[in-house]
C-alpha cells in the first residue's frame, strides 16, 4: 500500500517539527528554567534507548534477524566511554588515588596496561565503535557463514550476551564487577554534574538520534535496502538471484552494533552509571518489546516505543511498583493481538477501518437504490406473435 503525497508531506512535516522540538526547543526551555534538569536528563536517557531500538529495528524490522544481544553492544559502548570517565576522576575519588576506587578496594597498586590508553578521549571514542564492531564481525561472520538464522540466531545472540554478562560480573576482569563504573566527575574538562554540560550531552544525543534516523532512512531506501528487505521476505530467492546474503547480513549486523554502542557511550555520562546488569538478556528482550510496541520496520516506531514504554515504566514503578511487569506484558499482548503495526500504525489502522465502513455503507446504499429502481420500473409486456 503506497503512501499518498499529501500523507507523506504531513509525515515529513511532523518529523521535522519533532526534531526541532527535541533538539532546540527542549534545551532552550531547560535553559530558561521551564523544564527541570531532571526531566531533560531523563529524556536524554529515553533518546539513548530510542537509538538502541533503531539498531534492533534495522536488524529485525528490515532484515528479519531477531537479535537478542543488542544490549551487549549498547553496554560495551558504555563501558568504553566509562573507562575514560573513571580515569578522569583522578584523586577526587573516595580513596584519593589515581586508580579507580574499585581497583584500590581490590588491592591493586598499579593501573592495568589495557586501561592506560583510555586517558585519551579520542582513543576511548574510537574503542566505542571498534570493540563492539569487532565482536559483531567475529560473531556475525561465524553465524552467517554457517547459515544460522531464525530462532537459532536469536538463541545464539542471547547466549552471547548472557556469557558476556557473567564475564563482566567477575571482579578479576578489572571492569568494576557487580557495581560497574560510577561517580563520574568530568568529561573533556567539563563538569558532568553541571546542568550546562548535561544540556550539551542531551543535544548531542538528540542530534545523533536525528542523524541515525536520516542515515538509516537513506540506507533502507537505497538498492541495499531493497536487497535487505528481500532477504527478510525470502532469503532463498535472493541466494538464487546470485547475491551473497551472508555479506549483506554481516554488514548490517556490524552497523547496528555500532549504532547501539554509540547510544551506550552517550547514555553513561547522562545516567552516571554502567554495570553488567545492562547487558543481561532481559534488557535485550525489553528493547525488542519497544520495537514491537512502536512498530517495527518504520524507524520512527521504535523510538516512539522506547520513549513510551520507558515513560510508562517511570510512572508505573512509582504508582504501581508491584504491577509494572503485568502492565508491560498486558500492553505487549494488546498490541500484538489488536495493533500489528504498533503505535505508529494506529492512524493507518483507524483509516482502514473507516474506509471499510464507508465502503460497506456505500455498497448497501447502491444495493438499496438498485432494489428501489427494480420495484419502480414497469414490467415489460409480453407480445404474442
C-alpha positions in Angstrom: 0.0 0.0 0.0 1.6 3.2 -1.1 1.5 6.5 0.8 -0.2 9.4 -0.8 1.9 12.6 -1.5 -0.2 14.6 1.0 0.2 12.0 3.7 3.9 11.8 3.0 4.3 15.6 3.3 2.4 15.5 6.6 4.6 12.8 8.0 7.8 14.7 7.0 6.5 17.9 8.5 5.7 16.1 11.8 9.2 14.6 11.8 10.8 17.9 11.2 8.7 19.6 13.9 9.5 16.8 16.4 13.2 17.1 15.6 13.2 20.9 16.1 11.3 20.4 19.4 13.8 17.8 20.7 17.0 19.5 19.5 16.2 23.2 20.0 13.1 23.9 22.0 13.5 21.4 24.9 17.1 22.6 25.7 16.0 26.2 25.4 13.1 25.6 27.8 15.6 24.0 30.2 18.0 26.9 29.9 15.2 29.3 30.9 14.1 27.1 33.8 10.8 25.9 32.3 11.9 22.3 32.1 13.7 20.9 35.1 17.2 19.5 34.8 16.0 16.1 35.9 13.3 16.0 33.2 15.9 16.9 30.4 18.3 14.3 31.8 15.5 11.7 31.8 14.7 12.5 28.2 18.3 12.1 27.3 18.2 8.6 28.6 15.0 7.9 26.7 16.6 9.1 23.4 19.6 6.8 24.0 17.1 3.9 24.3 15.4 5.1 21.1 18.7 4.8 19.2 19.2 1.3 20.7 15.7 0.5 19.4 16.5 1.7 15.9 19.5 -0.6 15.8 17.3 -3.6 16.6 14.7 -2.5 14.0 17.4 -2.3 11.4 18.1 -5.9 12.0 14.6 -7.3 12.9 12.3 -5.0 11.0 14.2 -4.6 7.8 16.4 -7.7 7.6 14.4 -10.3 9.5 17.2 -11.0 12.1 15.8 -11.0 15.6 18.9 -10.2 17.7 18.6 -10.7 21.4 22.1 -9.4 22.1 21.9 -5.7 21.2 22.1 -4.7 24.9 25.6 -6.2 24.8 26.8 -3.8 22.2 25.0 -0.9 24.0 26.7 -1.8 27.2 30.1 -2.3 25.6 29.9 1.2 24.2 29.1 2.5 27.6 32.0 0.6 29.2 34.5 2.0 26.7 33.4 5.6 27.5 33.1 4.7 31.2 36.8 3.7 31.3 37.8 7.1 30.2 35.4 8.8 32.6 36.7 6.7 35.5 40.3 7.8 34.8 39.2 11.4 34.7 38.1 11.2 38.4 41.7 11.2 39.5 42.2 11.9 43.2 38.7 13.1 43.6 37.5 9.6 44.4 36.8 8.1 47.8 40.4 6.7 48.3 42.2 9.9 46.9 44.1 7.7 44.5 44.9 8.0 40.8 43.4 4.5 40.4 39.7 4.0 40.2 38.1 3.3 43.6 37.2 -0.3 42.8 40.8 -1.1 41.9 42.0 0.3 45.2 39.3 -1.7 47.1 40.5 -4.9 45.4 44.1 -4.1 46.4 45.7 -3.0 43.1 48.5 -0.6 43.2 49.1 -0.1 39.5 46.8 0.7 36.6 46.5 -2.3 34.2 48.2 -1.7 30.9 45.0 -2.1 28.9 43.5 0.9 30.9 46.3 3.4 30.2 45.3 4.3 26.6 41.8 5.3 27.8 43.3 8.5 29.3 42.8 9.7 25.7 39.3 10.7 24.8 39.8 10.1 21.0 41.1 6.6 21.8 38.1 5.9 24.0 35.7 7.2 21.3 37.4 5.0 18.7 37.0 2.0 21.0 33.3 2.7 21.4 33.0 1.8 17.7 35.8 -0.7 17.2 35.3 -3.1 20.1 31.5 -3.8 19.5 32.1 -3.7 15.8 34.9 -6.3 16.1 32.8 -8.6 18.3 29.8 -8.2 15.9 32.1 -9.0 12.9 33.6 -12.2 14.5 30.2 -13.5 15.8 28.3 -12.5 12.6 30.9 -14.0 10.3 30.8 -17.4 12.1 27.0 -17.3 12.4 26.1 -16.2 8.9 28.8 -18.4 7.2 27.2 -21.4 8.9 23.7 -20.3 7.6 22.4 -19.9 11.1 19.1 -18.0 11.1 15.7 -17.7 12.6 15.2 -18.8 16.2 18.7 -20.4 16.3 20.3 -17.0 15.6 18.2 -15.4 18.3 19.2 -18.1 20.8 22.9 -17.7 20.0 22.8 -13.9 20.4 21.1 -14.4 23.7 23.7 -16.8 24.8 26.5 -14.4 23.7 25.1 -11.5 25.8 24.5 -13.9 28.8 28.1 -15.2 28.7 29.4 -11.6 28.4 27.4 -10.5 31.4 28.7 -13.4 33.5 32.2 -12.4 32.5 31.8 -8.8 33.4 30.3 -9.7 36.8 33.7 -11.1 37.8 36.0 -8.8 39.8 39.1 -10.2 38.1 38.0 -8.7 34.8 39.0 -5.4 36.3 35.9 -3.8 34.9 34.2 -2.9 38.2 32.5 -6.2 38.8 28.9 -6.1 40.1 29.0 -2.3 40.7 30.5 -1.4 37.4 31.5 2.2 36.9 30.0 5.2 38.6 30.8 8.5 40.4 31.9 10.3 37.1 33.1 13.8 37.6 34.3 15.3 34.3 34.4 14.9 30.5 36.6 16.9 28.2 37.4 19.2 31.0 33.7 19.9 31.7 31.9 19.1 35.0 29.4 16.3 34.3 27.3 17.4 37.3 26.8 20.9 35.8 23.4 21.4 34.2 25.0 23.1 31.2 27.1 20.0 30.5 24.1 17.8 30.8 22.3 20.0 28.4 25.1 19.7 25.8 25.0 15.9 26.2 21.3 15.9 25.7 21.6 18.0 22.5 24.3 15.6 21.2 22.0 12.7 21.9 19.1 14.3 20.1 21.3 15.2 17.1 22.6 11.7 17.0 19.1 10.3 17.0 18.1 12.6 14.1 21.3 11.6 12.2 20.7 7.9 12.8 17.1 8.1 11.6 18.2 10.0 8.5 21.1 7.7 7.8 19.0 4.5 8.2 16.2 6.0 6.1 18.7 6.7 3.3 20.2 3.2 3.7 16.8 1.4 3.7 15.6 3.4 0.7 18.7 2.6 -1.4 19.3 -0.5 -3.5 20.9 -2.1 -0.5 17.7 -1.6 1.4 15.7 -3.4 -1.3 18.1 -6.4 -1.0 17.8 -6.1 2.8 14.0 -6.4 2.7 14.2 -9.2 0.1 16.4 -11.1 2.5 13.8 -10.6 5.2 11.0 -11.8 3.0 12.7 -14.7 1.2 16.4 -15.3 1.6 16.5 -18.3 -0.6 15.2 -16.3 -3.6 17.9 -13.7 -3.0 20.5 -16.5 -2.9 19.2 -18.0 -6.2 19.5 -14.5 -7.7 23.2 -14.5 -7.1 23.6 -12.3 -4.1 25.8 -13.2 -1.1 23.2 -12.8 1.6 25.8 -13.6 4.3 27.8 -10.5 3.4 24.7 -8.2 3.5 23.6 -9.6 6.8 27.1 -9.3 8.3 27.4 -5.6 7.2 24.0 -4.6 8.7 24.8 -6.6 11.9 28.1 -4.6 12.3 26.4 -1.3 11.6 23.6 -2.0 14.1 26.1 -3.0 16.7 28.0 0.3 16.3 24.8 2.4 16.4 23.9 0.7 19.7 27.4 1.2 21.1 27.3 5.0 20.4 24.0 5.2 22.2 25.5 3.4 25.1 28.5 5.8 25.1 26.1 8.8 25.4 24.0 7.0 28.0 26.8 6.6 30.5 27.7 10.3 31.2 24.0 11.2 31.4 22.8 8.4 33.7 26.1 8.3 35.7 26.5 4.6 35.9 27.1 1.5 33.8 27.3 -2.1 35.1 26.9 -5.7 33.8 23.1 -5.7 34.5 22.6 -3.5 31.5 23.8 -6.3 29.2 21.8 -9.2 30.6 19.4 -10.9 28.2 16.2 -9.4 29.7 17.4 -5.9 28.7 17.6 -7.0 25.1 14.2 -8.6 25.3 12.8 -5.4 26.8 14.3 -3.5 23.9 12.6 -5.9 21.4 9.3 -5.1 23.1 9.9 -1.4 22.5 10.3 -2.1 18.8 7.2 -4.3 18.6 5.1 -1.8 20.5 6.2 1.2 18.5 6.0 -0.5 15.1 8.9 -2.4 13.5 10.1 -1.7 10.1 9.3 2.0 10.4 12.5 3.6 12.1 10.3 6.1 13.9 8.2 3.5 15.5 11.0 2.0 17.7 11.8 5.5 19.0 8.1 6.0 19.9 8.0 2.6 21.5 11.2 3.2 23.5 10.1 6.6 24.8 6.5 5.4 25.5 7.5 2.3 27.4 10.1 3.9 29.5 7.9 6.9 30.3 5.2 4.4 31.3 7.8 2.5 33.3 8.9 5.6 35.2 5.3 6.3 36.1 4.2 2.7 36.9 7.2 1.9 39.0 6.3 4.8 41.3 2.5 4.4 41.2 2.2 0.6 40.9 5.6 -0.9 41.6 4.3 -4.5 42.0 2.2 -4.4 38.8 4.8 -2.9 36.4 5.7 -6.1 34.7 2.0 -7.1 34.3 1.2 -3.7 32.8 4.1 -4.1 30.3 3.1 -7.6 29.4 -0.5 -6.6 29.0 0.4 -3.8 26.7 2.6 -6.1 24.6 -0.2 -8.7 24.3 -2.7 -5.9 23.4 -0.5 -4.6 20.6 0.3 -8.0 19.2 -3.4 -9.0 19.1 -5.1 -5.8 18.0 -2.3 -3.4 16.7 0.0 -5.5 14.5 1.6 -2.3 13.1 2.4 -0.9 16.5 1.7 2.6 17.9 2.7 4.4 14.7 0.4 2.2 12.7 -2.7 3.2 14.7 -3.7 6.2 12.3 -3.5 4.0 9.2 -5.3 1.2 11.0 -8.1 3.6 12.0 -8.2 5.0 8.5 -8.5 1.5 7.1 -11.4 0.7 9.5 -13.2 4.0 8.5 -12.6 3.2 4.8 -14.1 -0.3 5.2 -17.1 1.1 7.0 -17.6 3.7 4.2 -17.3 1.0 1.5 -19.8 -1.2 3.2 -22.2 1.7 3.7 -21.8 2.7 0.0 -22.4 -0.9 -1.1 -25.6 -1.1 1.0 -26.8 2.3 -0.5 -26.1 1.0 -4.0 -28.0 -2.2 -3.3 -30.9 -0.2 -1.8 -31.1 2.1 -4.8 -30.9 -0.8 -7.2 -33.8 -2.6 -5.4 -35.9 0.6 -5.5 -35.3 1.0 -9.2 -36.2 -2.6 -9.8 -39.5 -2.1 -8.0 -40.3 1.2 -9.7 -39.6 0.0 -13.3 -42.8 -1.4 -15.1 -42.8 -5.0 -16.2 -42.2 -5.3 -19.9 -45.3 -6.6 -21.8 -45.1 -9.9 -23.5 -46.3 -9.7 -27.1 -47.5 -12.8 -28.8 -46.5 -13.2 -32.4 
